[in-house]
Amino acid sequence: MITFNLKRTVVDQPPLKEWKYSVLQVCDVPKDATLAFLCPNCYGAYTSHKSGRNIIWSILTFFSFPCGLPCLRLHTRKKNLIEGSLLEDFVLSYCCTCCTVVQIKREFDDQKTLTI
């Protein structure tokens, strides 16, 4: 006779958080807003590096901007346990591109996660 042990394992996950800064809080830091609007590709690559991704991802972000921005936003949400959806990532990345990249950068500014 074959018996199976079907015990459930409950894993406690930490609760998901909200973004610290809204997409529309871009002008709170004029330097970031200016850089994002003047050279969004460079600022996107800088933000990718700030998020802890390697140099290859930063270069890809530079050349594929804004196409790579939803992936960067998704990476940020997963790494920082922020609630949201993939649809929201796409909509914000393409409708409010510069505002979204500033939001992502500011999220990592507070954590001091710059890796060199």
N, C-alpha and C positions, 0 to 999 in steps of 0.2 A: 504494500500500500504506500502511495506517495502522499506526503502531507506538505503543505505550504504554510509558511509563517507570513502572514499578511499584516504586519504591524505598520502603522503609520508613523512616520517620523515628521515631527513638526519643527520647522526651522523658523526661528524668529528673525525677521528682517527688520532693519531699522526703518523708521517711517520716512517717507519721501518728503523732501523739503520744497519750499517755494524758491524762485529766483530771488537773490538778494536785491537786484536792481531790475526795474521794469525796462522794457525795450525803449520806452519813451523818456527815460532818464538820461539821455545821451548828453544833453547840454550841462549836466551837473559838473562834468570835467571837460572844459572847453578844449584843452590840449588833445585829448583823445578824440573828441568829435571832429576837430579840425583835421587831424591826421587821417581819420577814417574816411572823411569826405574828399580829401585831396588825393590820397593814394590808397584806395581800398585794397588793392592787391598786396601791397607791402604790409599794410596794417593787418590784413588777414593772415599772412605768413607769420608775422610777429606774434599774433594771438595764438596761432597753432603751436608755435614754439613755447609760448608761455603756458600752454595747457599741458606740457610735458611730453608732447609727441616728438619723435625724432626729426632730424633735419630733412629727410626725404618727404615726410608728410608736410612739412612747412613749404618745401619747394613745390609740391603738388598743389597745395592750397594757393600758392602764389599764381601758378599758371592756370589753375582751373577755377579761379574765383569768378563768380559766386557759386559755381556748381558744387564745390566741395564744402560750402558753408553748412548745409544741413547735416553733413557727416560730422563736422566739428561741433555743431550744437548738440547732436546726439551723443557724441563722446563726452561732452561737458556734463550733460544730464546724467549719463550713466556713472561717470566718475564721482560726481558730487551728490548722487542720489536725489536728483531734482525731478519732480513730477512733470509730466508733459507727454506729448504724443509726436509721432513721426510726421503726421500731417501738420501739426503746429510748427514743427521745425522747418518744413518745406515752405509753408506760407510766409512765415516771418523772414526766412532767409532770402526769399525772392521779392517780397513786397517792401521790406524794411531792411535792406542789406546792410547798410552802414550802421544803422542803429543796433542790429543784431550782433555784429562783430564787436561793437563796443561793449554790449552787454556781456558777451562771453569773456572778453578780456578783463572786465571789471570783476567778474566772478572769481577769476584766478588771481587778481591783484590782492584780494583780501587774504588769500591763502598762502601767498609767498611761495608758489610752487615752481618758480623759475629754476630750470635745470640747465646747467652748462656742461 
